[in-house]
């Protein structure tokens, strides 16, 4: 119990330095939306780009300590609010959504060649088109029960994906199981079921989520 308390205390301290630091918060002006995001900074490790589900914003990653956990281990971490979420403006009617192109533009805006993309639930509609169309922008993909509607009729496209992939889902989440069973066609993909986890299983068991994510990051080629 004391170890758990000390871990929580450490994460809280790091949170106050990263997510509560006004200098870490930015706005990217794009034709589709003015996008708010938090950037931990740092140039020494790979960049981890965190998306979010339909009921959430990037604040979740701050609140459960994911931003802090990664930044403390020398990764550069960017957590963004997708268009229409948090402080990001709703998509402009005159600019039709091109999810892959939108994310690709944001990655270029960050000034890096590749990112590890973390995509839970709804954000799969952004992440999976990027994975298929611009795989050269990804050094890794982490899908947490992502929406897979765009792949339901052509799953064979996954057979040619060579991006290192981790698939995470909660054992109580039928949608997550379905998504992982479809996406495991990606060659050499890693699977991690969180026992007792619901759809946002990373919120239910953040320590297990962080351990699984770090193990994946250490295992993949740099």
Secondary structure, DSSP 8 states (H G I E B T S, - for coil): -HHHHHHHHHHHHHHHHHTT-GGGEEEEE-SS-EEEEEE---SSS-EEEE---TT--THHHHHTTHHHHHHTTT-EEEEE--TTSTTS----TTS---HHHHHHHHHHHTT-S-EEEEEEGGGHHHHHHHHHH-GGGEEEEEEES---GGGTT-GGGGGG--S-EEEEEETT-HHHHHHHHHHTTSTT-EEEEETT--TTHHHH-HHHHHHHHHHHHHHS--
